[in-house]
């Protein structure tokens, strides 16, 4: 697919740079694992930066144009009821379960981390929910799209981040340039965003903060085409309207009274 006007064309093809080539290699490996899981009858969906690359073919070159650092891991979502099947898929592919997983699962943590054979990347598989600064639930939702999670769930997985990096901001720019936010039936289901935000004030507050950060970052992306920047600004305004107009639960209203006097997000520790 050719790049949009003003994007720099083939010279900005992500695959022609070292970081772009590394990301393409991750995608190849991830798609191989996805295919093996599908063949085994297990649901496995991409999430994170690789999901952005897969769902945004027209604008994914912005990752290179805006200096996004390369991805180093593969992130998936699966179902806990299929954990044994998923573990078998990765074991047969030569991966081993990270030692921390065996310990954490004793405390009910639903997450698999697979260590790579040779030079393969580490693989993270979140089961049922993405539990980070805020929780994004995938219960019954993995059948909505393939090979990635749905676009709205991908957006929520980015908006839940408490401390956004440049990489996260670039991913949001790509996603919101490529896909429209709207009511049910739109590429990104704004109604679902509203339902999630109307139940959880903490998530609402973090998402609002991140939208402001994204808007502020746009002027600092010197290589960002005006077409993209304008589309993202439009999407930010749509999302703000959705957040403001979404019906709020009693729990949301009670938590809003407390505000930021009490921590509204979960602290996240990395596994290396």
Buried (B, 14 or more C-beta within 10 A) or exposed (E): EEBBEEBBEEEBBBEEBEBBEBBBBBBEBBBEBBEBBBEBEBBBBBBBBBBBBBBBEBBBBBBBBBBBBBBEBBBBBBBBEBBEBBBBBBEEBEBEBBEBBEEBBEEEEBBBBBBBEEEBBBBBBBBBBBBBBBBBEBEEBBEBBBBBBBBBBBBBBBBBBBEBEBBBBBBBBBBBBBBBBBEEEBBBBBBBBBBBBBBBBBBBBBBBBBBEBBBEBBEEBEEBBEBBBEBBBEBBEBBBEBBEEBEBBEEBEEBBEEEEEEEBBEEEEEEE
